[in-house]
Amino acid sequence: MQHLPLNKLKWFLIAFLVGLLLCIRAGEVQWFYDPLLTYFKNDYQNQPLPHIESVRYGGHLFLRYGLNSLISMAILYVLFRSREQLFFVGHLYLGLGLILGASFFLLYDTSDDAHKWLIFYVRRFLIQPLFLLLFIPAFYYQNKDQ
């Protein structure tokens, strides 16, 4: 019974952090340069890829990825309270961000119209906190077995 206030604080922090992720999503049009947002919302199969300013777009893409990653790491830390796992997941986020970012720009520069779906999905992993949905069950099962 004495852990009840700590549990309430834990769930309040998680709700707050999820709210921050939702704010990033809600403000994506105003805060981030991303011409691909409107492109993929429309009939993109019949249109060529829009021109992007690579440096500007890369900066905004990695800013958004970094914010989502930091908030996701905070959620994982609140849930599991493990510095070792936080250190591990931080390296994973960094490595995955570099690999996905390089893949995105390589695909954008070299893809033809038939492979737009690859750009869509690589970009999706960069702008959405999808890795969080993978890490929570993975850490849960890892901690469950210990």
C-alpha positions in Angstrom: 0.0 0.0 0.0 2.9 2.4 0.6 3.9 2.2 -3.1 0.6 3.7 -4.2 1.8 7.3 -4.4 4.9 6.2 -6.3 2.8 4.3 -8.7 0.5 7.3 -9.3 3.6 9.5 -10.0 5.0 6.9 -12.4 1.8 6.8 -14.4 1.4 10.6 -14.3 5.0 10.9 -15.7 4.2 8.3 -18.4 1.0 10.1 -19.4 2.9 13.4 -19.5 5.6 12.0 -21.7 3.1 10.4 -24.0 1.4 13.8 -24.1 4.7 15.3 -25.3 4.9 12.7 -28.1 1.4 13.7 -29.1 2.3 17.4 -29.1 5.2 16.7 -31.4 2.8 14.9 -33.7 0.1 17.6 -33.5 2.6 20.4 -34.2 4.5 18.6 -37.0 3.2 21.0 -39.7 4.0 24.2 -37.8 7.3 23.1 -36.2 9.1 20.9 -38.8 9.9 21.4 -42.5 8.5 18.4 -44.2 7.1 18.7 -47.7 6.6 14.9 -47.7 3.8 15.2 -45.1 1.3 16.6 -47.6 2.8 14.6 -50.4 2.1 11.2 -48.7 -1.4 12.4 -47.6 -2.5 13.0 -51.2 -2.5 10.7 -54.2 1.3 10.3 -54.2 1.3 7.3 -56.5 0.6 9.4 -59.5 3.0 12.3 -58.6 6.7 12.7 -58.7 8.5 13.1 -55.3 8.6 16.8 -54.3 11.9 18.7 -54.1 13.3 18.9 -50.6 16.1 21.2 -49.3 18.3 18.4 -48.1 20.2 20.2 -45.3 17.1 21.9 -43.9 15.0 18.7 -44.2 17.8 16.6 -42.6 18.1 19.0 -39.7 14.3 18.9 -39.0 14.1 15.2 -39.5 16.9 14.5 -37.0 15.5 17.1 -34.6 12.2 15.3 -34.6 13.8 11.9 -34.4 16.0 13.1 -31.5 13.0 14.6 -29.6 11.0 11.4 -30.0 13.9 9.3 -29.0 14.7 11.3 -25.8 11.0 11.2 -24.8 10.8 7.5 -25.6 13.9 6.8 -23.5 12.4 8.8 -20.6 9.3 6.6 -20.9 11.4 3.4 -20.8 13.4 4.7 -17.8 10.2 5.5 -15.9 8.8 2.1 -16.7 11.8 0.0 -16.0 14.3 2.1 -13.9 17.4 0.5 -15.5 20.4 2.7 -16.4 22.0 -0.2 -18.2 18.9 -0.6 -20.5 18.7 3.1 -20.9 22.4 3.2 -22.0 21.8 0.3 -24.4 18.6 1.8 -25.9 20.4 5.2 -26.3 23.0 3.5 -28.5 20.3 1.7 -30.4 18.4 4.9 -31.1 21.7 6.6 -32.2 22.7 3.7 -34.5 19.2 3.2 -35.9 18.8 6.9 -36.5 22.1 7.1 -38.5 21.3 4.0 -40.5 17.7 5.1 -41.3 18.7 8.7 -42.0 21.4 7.6 -44.5 19.0 5.1 -46.0 16.3 7.7 -46.4 18.5 10.1 -48.3 20.0 7.4 -50.4 16.6 6.1 -51.3 15.3 9.7 -51.9 18.2 10.4 -54.3 18.2 7.1 -56.2 14.6 5.7 -56.1 12.3 5.6 -59.0 8.5 5.9 -58.8 8.0 2.2 -58.1 9.9 2.4 -54.8 8.2 5.4 -53.1 6.8 3.0 -50.5 10.4 2.4 -49.2 10.9 6.1 -48.7 7.5 6.3 -46.9 8.3 3.5 -44.5 11.9 4.6 -43.7 10.6 8.1 -43.1 7.8 6.7 -40.9 10.4 5.1 -38.6 12.3 8.5 -38.4 9.3 10.7 -37.6 7.2 8.4 -35.4 8.2 6.8 -32.1 7.7 3.3 -33.5 10.8 1.9 -31.8 9.1 2.6 -28.4 6.4 0.1 -29.3 9.1 -2.5 -29.9 11.2 -1.8 -26.9 8.5 -1.8 -24.2 7.5 -5.5 -24.7 11.1 -6.5 -25.2 12.2 -4.9 -22.0 9.2 -6.2 -20.2 10.0 -9.8 -21.2 13.7 -9.3 -20.4 12.9 -8.0 -16.9 10.3 -10.7 -16.4 12.8 -13.4 -16.8 15.3 -11.9 -14.4 
